[in-house]
Amino acid sequence: MSPAPTHSELAATMSTHREAVSREMSDLAKRGLIEKRGSRLLLHDVSALRALVDKKE
């Protein structure tokens, strides 16, 4: 995605706190699923991201 939404924008969309979004984004980056490059958000493994969403629903 380019430009990537801010953590605050994502938090407002999901009715949560920016800090929670920051923690989750950091975890996803450590797993190699996403990467922030400048103002872009790169999704490295969409299937794995979908599996995480499905698991939480």
MOHU-V817934 format. One record per residue. N is the residue number from 1. SS is DSSP state (~ for helix, > for strand, _ for the rest). Layout:
[[N:SS] [N:SS]]
This chain:
[[1:_] [2:>] [3:_] [4:_] [5:_] [6:_] [7:~] [8:~] [9:~] [10:~] [11:~] [12:~] [13:~] [14:~] [15:_] [16:_] [17:_] [18:~] [19:~] [20:~] [21:~] [22:~] [23:~] [24:~] [25:~] [26:~] [27:~] [28:~] [29:~] [30:~] [31:_] [32:_] [33:_] [34:>] [35:>] [36:>] [37:>] [38:_] [39:_] [40:>] [41:>] [42:>] [43:>] [44:_] [45:_] [46:~] [47:~] [48:~] [49:~] [50:~] [51:~] [52:~] [53:~] [54:~] [55:~] [56:~] [57:_]]
